[in-house]
Amino acid sequence: MDEKLKIKISIADRVYPLTVELSQEEGLRSASKKIDVMIKQFEENYAVRDKQDVLAMCALQFASQVEQKQIDKATDSDETIERIKRLNTLLDQYLEN
């Protein structure tokens, strides 16, 4: 069983105290840093008046990345299945001869 750890994560100049598994700490800190970097990029590149708008755009960006990875994975899986089917067909043909 993982040990619980109390940490403070800063996102958009706000601190969020969290109790997490020890194994989650690194991922949460890394995610927090990536969010802050993305916030700065949105603020520098777009006329943003509200932090909530920036955070919504960050959420959309991260969610779209996850969705695209799932789509890509499904496509890769379909291609792999087709390759395996072709190999099976070739093996069947070879074994019949």
N, CA, C and O atoms as CSV, one atom per row, in Angstrom:
chain,resi,resn,atom,element,x,y,z
A,1,MET,N,N,0.839,-1.180,0.000
A,1,MET,CA,C,0.000,0.000,0.000
A,1,MET,C,C,0.881,1.239,0.000
A,1,MET,O,O,1.811,1.338,0.800
A,2,ASP,N,N,0.597,2.183,-0.890
A,2,ASP,CA,C,1.388,3.406,-0.965
A,2,ASP,C,C,1.100,4.311,0.217
A,2,ASP,O,O,-0.001,4.337,0.767
A,3,GLU,N,N,2.114,5.037,0.577
A,3,GLU,CA,C,2.002,5.995,1.671
A,3,GLU,C,C,1.377,7.285,1.162
A,3,GLU,O,O,1.656,7.718,0.044
A,4,LYS,N,N,0.530,7.899,1.984
A,4,LYS,CA,C,-0.103,9.177,1.626
A,4,LYS,C,C,0.867,10.315,1.906
A,4,LYS,O,O,1.653,10.265,2.852
A,5,LEU,N,N,0.796,11.332,1.073
A,5,LEU,CA,C,1.702,12.466,1.173
A,5,LEU,C,C,0.892,13.738,0.998
A,5,LEU,O,O,0.048,13.822,0.106
A,6,LYS,N,N,1.145,14.735,1.851
A,6,LYS,CA,C,0.464,16.027,1.713
A,6,LYS,C,C,1.387,16.961,0.948
A,6,LYS,O,O,2.518,17.220,1.357
A,7,ILE,N,N,0.876,17.466,-0.181
A,7,ILE,CA,C,1.663,18.370,-1.010
A,7,ILE,C,C,0.832,19.606,-1.336
A,7,ILE,O,O,-0.384,19.633,-1.148
A,8,LYS,N,N,1.521,20.616,-1.826
A,8,LYS,CA,C,0.838,21.826,-2.295
A,8,LYS,C,C,1.220,22.025,-3.750
A,8,LYS,O,O,2.400,22.073,-4.096
A,9,ILE,N,N,0.219,22.138,-4.586
A,9,ILE,CA,C,0.417,22.326,-6.016
A,9,ILE,C,C,-0.046,23.735,-6.371
A,9,ILE,O,O,-1.119,24.169,-5.950
A,10,SER,N,N,0.760,24.439,-7.141
A,10,SER,CA,C,0.405,25.787,-7.565
A,10,SER,C,C,0.010,25.758,-9.033
A,10,SER,O,O,0.754,25.287,-9.894
A,11,ILE,N,N,-1.193,26.281,-9.293
A,11,ILE,CA,C,-1.687,26.396,-10.670
A,11,ILE,C,C,-2.307,27.780,-10.816
A,11,ILE,O,O,-3.188,28.154,-10.042
A,12,ALA,N,N,-1.853,28.528,-11.794
A,12,ALA,CA,C,-2.397,29.859,-12.082
A,12,ALA,C,C,-2.369,30.752,-10.848
A,12,ALA,O,O,-3.349,31.422,-10.521
A,13,ASP,N,N,-1.234,30.746,-10.177
A,13,ASP,CA,C,-1.012,31.592,-8.999
A,13,ASP,C,C,-1.933,31.267,-7.827
A,13,ASP,O,O,-2.144,32.109,-6.954
A,14,ARG,N,N,-2.475,30.067,-7.801
A,14,ARG,CA,C,-3.274,29.614,-6.658
A,14,ARG,C,C,-2.684,28.313,-6.156
A,14,ARG,O,O,-2.228,27.477,-6.935
A,15,VAL,N,N,-2.699,28.156,-4.843
A,15,VAL,CA,C,-2.121,26.964,-4.222
A,15,VAL,C,C,-3.246,26.008,-3.836
A,15,VAL,O,O,-4.254,26.405,-3.252
A,16,TYR,N,N,-3.041,24.736,-4.181
A,16,TYR,CA,C,-4.015,23.702,-3.891
A,16,TYR,C,C,-3.357,22.628,-3.031
A,16,TYR,O,O,-2.478,21.910,-3.507
A,17,PRO,N,N,-3.775,22.508,-1.761
A,17,PRO,CA,C,-3.234,21.430,-0.929
A,17,PRO,C,C,-3.897,20.105,-1.311
A,17,PRO,O,O,-5.118,20.029,-1.454
A,18,LEU,N,N,-3.090,19.081,-1.470
A,18,LEU,CA,C,-3.596,17.774,-1.876
A,18,LEU,C,C,-2.995,16.684,-0.999
A,18,LEU,O,O,-1.869,16.813,-0.520
A,19,THR,N,N,-3.742,15.629,-0.795
A,19,THR,CA,C,-3.221,14.418,-0.174
A,19,THR,C,C,-3.224,13.354,-1.256
A,19,THR,O,O,-4.271,12.988,-1.789
A,20,VAL,N,N,-2.029,12.864,-1.570
A,20,VAL,CA,C,-1.886,11.960,-2.710
A,20,VAL,C,C,-1.044,10.748,-2.328
A,20,VAL,O,O,-0.368,10.735,-1.300
A,21,GLU,N,N,-1.104,9.748,-3.171
A,21,GLU,CA,C,-0.207,8.605,-3.029
A,21,GLU,C,C,1.204,9.066,-3.380
A,21,GLU,O,O,1.385,9.921,-4.248
A,22,LEU,N,N,2.176,8.514,-2.722
A,22,LEU,CA,C,3.570,8.874,-2.974
A,22,LEU,C,C,3.922,8.689,-4.454
A,22,LEU,O,O,4.693,9.463,-5.021
A,23,SER,N,N,3.348,7.660,-5.063
A,23,SER,CA,C,3.636,7.357,-6.477
A,23,SER,C,C,3.049,8.394,-7.432
A,23,SER,O,O,3.440,8.438,-8.598
A,24,GLN,N,N,2.119,9.229,-6.964
A,24,GLN,CA,C,1.476,10.224,-7.823
A,24,GLN,C,C,2.164,11.581,-7.776
A,24,GLN,O,O,1.925,12.422,-8.642
A,25,GLU,N,N,3.005,11.804,-6.790
A,25,GLU,CA,C,3.561,13.142,-6.575
A,25,GLU,C,C,4.287,13.688,-7.800
A,25,GLU,O,O,4.014,14.809,-8.228
A,26,GLU,N,N,5.187,12.928,-8.355
A,26,GLU,CA,C,5.979,13.413,-9.493
A,26,GLU,C,C,5.095,13.794,-10.670
A,26,GLU,O,O,5.308,14.831,-11.298
A,27,GLY,N,N,4.106,12.966,-10.970
A,27,GLY,CA,C,3.207,13.251,-12.079
A,27,GLY,C,C,2.392,14.507,-11.855
A,27,GLY,O,O,2.192,15.294,-12.780
A,28,LEU,N,N,1.921,14.700,-10.639
A,28,LEU,CA,C,1.136,15.899,-10.332
A,28,LEU,C,C,1.981,17.162,-10.414
A,28,LEU,O,O,1.529,18.180,-10.938
A,29,ARG,N,N,3.191,17.102,-9.904
A,29,ARG,CA,C,4.071,18.278,-9.966
A,29,ARG,C,C,4.432,18.605,-11.415
A,29,ARG,O,O,4.468,19.771,-11.807
A,30,SER,N,N,4.696,17.577,-12.193
A,30,SER,CA,C,5.009,17.779,-13.609
A,30,SER,C,C,3.809,18.373,-14.354
A,30,SER,O,O,3.969,19.293,-15.157
A,31,ALA,N,N,2.627,17.855,-14.090
A,31,ALA,CA,C,1.413,18.369,-14.729
A,31,ALA,C,C,1.187,19.828,-14.351
A,31,ALA,O,O,0.811,20.641,-15.196
A,32,SER,N,N,1.414,20.156,-13.092
A,32,SER,CA,C,1.255,21.531,-12.626
A,32,SER,C,C,2.182,22.477,-13.381
A,32,SER,O,O,1.777,23.565,-13.788
A,33,LYS,N,N,3.418,22.055,-13.561
A,33,LYS,CA,C,4.385,22.890,-14.293
A,33,LYS,C,C,3.966,23.061,-15.754
A,33,LYS,O,O,4.071,24.154,-16.312
A,34,LYS,N,N,3.491,21.974,-16.369
A,34,LYS,CA,C,3.059,22.059,-17.766
A,34,LYS,C,C,1.866,22.991,-17.915
A,34,LYS,O,O,1.781,23.744,-18.886
A,35,ILE,N,N,0.947,22.945,-16.963
A,35,ILE,CA,C,-0.215,23.835,-17.008
A,35,ILE,C,C,0.233,25.286,-16.907
A,35,ILE,O,O,-0.242,26.138,-17.658
A,36,ASP,N,N,1.146,25.571,-15.980
A,36,ASP,CA,C,1.627,26.951,-15.826
A,36,ASP,C,C,2.359,27.447,-17.070
A,36,ASP,O,O,2.219,28.609,-17.450
A,37,VAL,N,N,3.136,26.576,-17.703
A,37,VAL,CA,C,3.813,26.956,-18.952
A,37,VAL,C,C,2.777,27.263,-20.032
A,37,VAL,O,O,2.909,28.246,-20.762
A,38,MET,N,N,1.755,26.429,-20.133
A,38,MET,CA,C,0.723,26.631,-21.133
A,38,MET,C,C,-0.059,27.915,-20.861
A,38,MET,O,O,-0.408,28.641,-21.792
A,39,ILE,N,N,-0.331,28.192,-19.596
A,39,ILE,CA,C,-1.020,29.431,-19.228
A,39,ILE,C,C,-0.224,30.629,-19.712
A,39,ILE,O,O,-0.780,31.549,-20.312
A,40,LYS,N,N,1.077,30.620,-19.454
A,40,LYS,CA,C,1.936,31.735,-19.884
A,40,LYS,C,C,1.919,31.894,-21.397
A,40,LYS,O,O,1.887,33.014,-21.907
A,41,GLN,N,N,1.939,30.773,-22.118
A,41,GLN,CA,C,1.905,30.839,-23.577
A,41,GLN,C,C,0.592,31.450,-24.067
A,41,GLN,O,O,0.598,32.303,-24.955
A,42,PHE,N,N,-0.535,31.016,-23.491
A,42,PHE,CA,C,-1.823,31.583,-23.888
A,42,PHE,C,C,-1.887,33.067,-23.567
A,42,PHE,O,O,-2.385,33.856,-24.371
A,43,GLU,N,N,-1.387,33.453,-22.401
A,43,GLU,CA,C,-1.431,34.861,-22.015
A,43,GLU,C,C,-0.545,35.727,-22.911
A,43,GLU,O,O,-0.886,36.874,-23.200
A,44,GLU,N,N,0.585,35.182,-23.350
A,44,GLU,CA,C,1.490,35.933,-24.219
A,44,GLU,C,C,0.968,36.037,-25.646
A,44,GLU,O,O,1.186,37.047,-26.314
A,45,ASN,N,N,0.288,35.010,-26.112
A,45,ASN,CA,C,-0.119,34.952,-27.516
A,45,ASN,C,C,-1.540,35.434,-27.794
A,45,ASN,O,O,-1.878,35.720,-28.943
A,46,TYR,N,N,-2.372,35.527,-26.766
A,46,TYR,CA,C,-3.762,35.902,-26.972
A,46,TYR,C,C,-4.162,36.969,-25.957
A,46,TYR,O,O,-3.614,37.033,-24.856
A,47,ALA,N,N,-5.105,37.787,-26.335
A,47,ALA,CA,C,-5.617,38.818,-25.428
A,47,ALA,C,C,-6.612,38.150,-24.475
A,47,ALA,O,O,-7.801,38.041,-24.774
A,48,VAL,N,N,-6.113,37.715,-23.346
A,48,VAL,CA,C,-6.931,37.006,-22.380
A,48,VAL,C,C,-7.162,37.909,-21.175
A,48,VAL,O,O,-6.218,38.463,-20.613
A,49,ARG,N,N,-8.413,38.050,-20.789
A,49,ARG,CA,C,-8.740,38.924,-19.667
A,49,ARG,C,C,-8.990,38.155,-18.377
A,49,ARG,O,O,-8.924,38.733,-17.292
A,50,ASP,N,N,-9.269,36.894,-18.479
A,50,ASP,CA,C,-9.698,36.140,-17.318
A,50,ASP,C,C,-8.912,34.830,-17.210
A,50,ASP,O,O,-8.744,34.117,-18.199
A,51,LYS,N,N,-8.437,34.522,-16.010
A,51,LYS,CA,C,-7.704,33.269,-15.786
A,51,LYS,C,C,-8.577,32.057,-16.094
A,51,LYS,O,O,-8.076,31.027,-16.547
A,52,GLN,N,N,-9.872,32.177,-15.850
A,52,GLN,CA,C,-10.763,31.064,-16.119
A,52,GLN,C,C,-10.771,30.717,-17.607
A,52,GLN,O,O,-10.831,29.543,-17.970
A,53,ASP,N,N,-10.711,31.734,-18.471
A,53,ASP,CA,C,-10.641,31.482,-19.907
A,53,ASP,C,C,-9.363,30.740,-20.264
A,53,ASP,O,O,-9.375,29.804,-21.063
A,54,VAL,N,N,-8.264,31.168,-19.662
A,54,VAL,CA,C,-6.975,30.521,-19.927
A,54,VAL,C,C,-7.003,29.080,-19.436
A,54,VAL,O,O,-6.544,28.173,-20.131
A,55,LEU,N,N,-7.540,28.870,-18.242
A,55,LEU,CA,C,-7.618,27.514,-17.709
A,55,LEU,C,C,-8.521,26.628,-18.557
A,55,LEU,O,O,-8.237,25.444,-18.739
A,56,ALA,N,N,-9.612,27.199,-19.079
A,56,ALA,CA,C,-10.493,26.429,-19.959
A,56,ALA,C,C,-9.752,26.022,-21.233
A,56,ALA,O,O,-9.900,24.897,-21.710
A,57,MET,N,N,-8.965,26.930,-21.773
A,57,MET,CA,C,-8.190,26.611,-22.978
A,57,MET,C,C,-7.131,25.547,-22.685
A,57,MET,O,O,-6.885,24.669,-23.513
A,58,CYS,N,N,-6.510,25.624,-21.515
A,58,CYS,CA,C,-5.541,24.595,-21.114
A,58,CYS,C,C,-6.228,23.232,-21.000
A,58,CYS,O,O,-5.709,22.223,-21.478
A,59,ALA,N,N,-7.394,23.216,-20.366
A,59,ALA,CA,C,-8.136,21.963,-20.220
A,59,ALA,C,C,-8.486,21.385,-21.589
A,59,ALA,O,O,-8.359,20.181,-21.816
A,60,LEU,N,N,-8.926,22.253,-22.498
A,60,LEU,CA,C,-9.257,21.807,-23.851
A,60,LEU,C,C,-8.028,21.254,-24.563
A,60,LEU,O,O,-8.105,20.225,-25.234
A,61,GLN,N,N,-6.911,21.927,-24.419
A,61,GLN,CA,C,-5.662,21.493,-25.057
A,61,GLN,C,C,-5.249,20.108,-24.555
A,61,GLN,O,O,-4.948,19.218,-25.351
A,62,PHE,N,N,-5.236,19.933,-23.232
A,62,PHE,CA,C,-4.843,18.638,-22.673
A,62,PHE,C,C,-5.842,17.541,-23.034
A,62,PHE,O,O,-5.443,16.426,-23.372
A,63,ALA,N,N,-7.126,17.849,-22.966
A,63,ALA,CA,C,-8.137,16.849,-23.299
A,63,ALA,C,C,-8.042,16.436,-24.767
A,63,ALA,O,O,-8.199,15.261,-25.098
A,64,SER,N,N,-7.785,17.402,-25.640
A,64,SER,CA,C,-7.677,17.068,-27.067
A,64,SER,C,C,-6.437,16.214,-27.335
A,64,SER,O,O,-6.456,15.349,-28.210
A,65,GLN,N,N,-5.367,16.454,-26.589
A,65,GLN,CA,C,-4.173,15.619,-26.737
A,65,GLN,C,C,-4.455,14.174,-26.332
A,65,GLN,O,O,-4.022,13.238,-27.005
A,66,VAL,N,N,-5.186,13.999,-25.227
A,66,VAL,CA,C,-5.549,12.656,-24.771
A,66,VAL,C,C,-6.440,11.973,-25.805
A,66,VAL,O,O,-6.229,10.809,-26.145
A,67,GLU,N,N,-7.430,12.702,-26.299
A,67,GLU,CA,C,-8.345,12.139,-27.294
A,67,GLU,C,C,-7.594,11.746,-28.569
A,67,GLU,O,O,-7.839,10.681,-29.134
A,68,GLN,N,N,-6.683,12.605,-29.015
A,68,GLN,CA,C,-5.939,12.316,-30.235
A,68,GLN,C,C,-5.059,11.079,-30.055
A,68,GLN,O,O,-4.924,10.273,-30.976
A,69,LYS,N,N,-4.465,10.930,-28.877
A,69,LYS,CA,C,-3.655,9.734,-28.612
A,69,LYS,C,C,-4.504,8.480,-28.655
A,69,LYS,O,O,-4.058,7.448,-29.155
A,70,GLN,N,N,-5.728,8.555,-28.135
A,70,GLN,CA,C,-6.623,7.397,-28.174
A,70,GLN,C,C,-7.028,7.078,-29.608
A,70,GLN,O,O,-7.107,5.910,-29.987
A,71,ILE,N,N,-7.283,8.105,-30.398
A,71,ILE,CA,C,-7.630,7.904,-31.808
A,71,ILE,C,C,-6.451,7.277,-32.545
A,71,ILE,O,O,-6.616,6.321,-33.302
A,72,ASP,N,N,-5.256,7.830,-32.314
A,72,ASP,CA,C,-4.061,7.293,-32.960
A,72,ASP,C,C,-3.816,5.837,-32.549
A,72,ASP,O,O,-3.445,5.006,-33.378
A,73,LYS,N,N,-4.026,5.538,-31.271
A,73,LYS,CA,C,-3.821,4.174,-30.774
A,73,LYS,C,C,-4.809,3.215,-31.425
A,73,LYS,O,O,-4.443,2.103,-31.804
A,74,ALA,N,N,-6.064,3.646,-31.556
A,74,ALA,CA,C,-7.079,2.808,-32.189
A,74,ALA,C,C,-6.729,2.562,-33.654
A,74,ALA,O,O,-6.885,1.452,-34.162
A,75,THR,N,N,-6.255,3.610,-34.324
A,75,THR,CA,C,-5.853,3.474,-35.722
A,75,THR,C,C,-4.677,2.519,-35.851
A,75,THR,O,O,-4.654,1.663,-36.736
A,76,ASP,N,N,-3.694,2.671,-34.958
A,76,ASP,CA,C,-2.538,1.769,-34.968
A,76,ASP,C,C,-2.968,0.335,-34.719
A,76,ASP,O,O,-2.459,-0.590,-35.352
A,77,SER,N,N,-3.906,0.148,-33.798
A,77,SER,CA,C,-4.398,-1.196,-33.498
A,77,SER,C,C,-5.087,-1.801,-34.708
A,77,SER,O,O,-4.876,-2.973,-35.022
A,78,ASP,N,N,-5.910,-1.013,-35.392
A,78,ASP,CA,C,-6.594,-1.506,-36.591
A,78,ASP,C,C,-5.582,-1.905,-37.661
A,78,ASP,O,O,-5.731,-2.943,-38.306
A,79,GLU,N,N,-4.555,-1.079,-37.847
A,79,GLU,CA,C,-3.529,-1.388,-38.850
A,79,GLU,C,C,-2.768,-2.652,-38.462
A,79,GLU,O,O,-2.452,-3.473,-39.324
A,80,THR,N,N,-2.475,-2.814,-37.191
A,80,THR,CA,C,-1.763,-3.997,-36.715
A,80,THR,C,C,-2.598,-5.247,-36.939
A,80,THR,O,O,-2.077,-6.273,-37.376
A,81,ILE,N,N,-3.883,-5.169,-36.643
A,81,ILE,CA,C,-4.777,-6.314,-36.860
A,81,ILE,C,C,-4.805,-6.690,-38.342
A,81,ILE,O,O,-4.764,-7.873,-38.680
A,82,GLU,N,N,-4.874,-5.706,-39.219
A,82,GLU,CA,C,-4.870,-5.985,-40.659
A,82,GLU,C,C,-3.564,-6.642,-41.091
A,82,GLU,O,O,-3.574,-7.571,-41.899
A,83,ARG,N,N,-2.458,-6.174,-40.565
A,83,ARG,CA,C,-1.159,-6.791,-40.896
A,83,ARG,C,C,-1.106,-8.236,-40.441
A,83,ARG,O,O,-0.618,-9.105,-41.164
A,84,ILE,N,N,-1.612,-8.492,-39.236
A,84,ILE,CA,C,-1.618,-9.855,-38.707
A,84,ILE,C,C,-2.500,-10.743,-39.573
A,84,ILE,O,O,-2.140,-11.889,-39.842
A,85,LYS,N,N,-3.636,-10.243,-40.008
A,85,LYS,CA,C,-4.519,-11.017,-40.883
A,85,LYS,C,C,-3.821,-11.361,-42.193
A,85,LYS,O,O,-3.931,-12.481,-42.691
A,86,ARG,N,N,-3.095,-10.376,-42.752
A,86,ARG,CA,C,-2.370,-10.631,-44.012
A,86,ARG,C,C,-1.276,-11.675,-43.796
A,86,ARG,O,O,-1.071,-12.552,-44.635
A,87,LEU,N,N,-0.575,-11.573,-42.663
A,87,LEU,CA,C,0.468,-12.560,-42.362
A,87,LEU,C,C,-0.131,-13.945,-42.177
A,87,LEU,O,O,0.434,-14.936,-42.640
A,88,ASN,N,N,-1.264,-14.017,-41.508
A,88,ASN,CA,C,-1.937,-15.311,-41.334
A,88,ASN,C,C,-2.332,-15.907,-42.674
A,88,ASN,O,O,-2.179,-17.109,-42.895
A,89,THR,N,N,-2.836,-15.072,-43.563
A,89,THR,CA,C,-3.208,-15.533,-44.896
A,89,THR,C,C,-1.984,-16.068,-45.631
A,89,THR,O,O,-2.040,-17.134,-46.245
A,90,LEU,N,N,-0.872,-15.325,-45.566
A,90,LEU,CA,C,0.359,-15.775,-46.207
A,90,LEU,C,C,0.856,-17.085,-45.607
A,90,LEU,O,O,1.296,-17.979,-46.330
A,91,LEU,N,N,0.785,-17.193,-44.284
A,91,LEU,CA,C,1.217,-18.434,-43.633
A,91,LEU,C,C,0.326,-19.599,-44.028
A,91,LEU,O,O,0.818,-20.698,-44.284
A,92,ASP,N,N,-0.978,-19.369,-44.081
A,92,ASP,CA,C,-1.904,-20.426,-44.505
A,92,ASP,C,C,-1.585,-20.884,-45.920
A,92,ASP,O,O,-1.567,-22.081,-46.205
A,93,GLN,N,N,-1.333,-19.917,-46.810
A,93,GLN,CA,C,-1.010,-20.247,-48.192
A,93,GLN,C,C,0.309,-21.051,-48.257
A,93,GLN,O,O,0.420,-22.014,-49.015
A,94,TYR,N,N,1.274,-20.650,-47.473
A,94,TYR,CA,C,2.564,-21.329,-47.469
A,94,TYR,C,C,2.419,-22.753,-46.946
A,94,TYR,O,O,2.982,-23.697,-47.501
A,95,LEU,N,N,1.660,-22.887,-45.873
A,95,LEU,CA,C,1.502,-24.217,-45.266
A,95,LEU,C,C,0.680,-25.175,-46.124
A,95,LEU,O,O,0.833,-26.392,-46.025
A,96,GLU,N,N,-0.186,-24.625,-46.959
A,96,GLU,CA,C,-0.995,-25.456,-47.860
A,96,GLU,C,C,-0.136,-26.039,-48.977
A,96,GLU,O,O,-0.459,-27.093,-49.524
A,97,ASN,N,N,0.949,-25.361,-49.314
A,97,ASN,CA,C,1.804,-25.840,-50.419
A,97,ASN,C,C,2.821,-26.832,-49.996
A,97,ASN,O,O,3.598,-27.310,-50.822
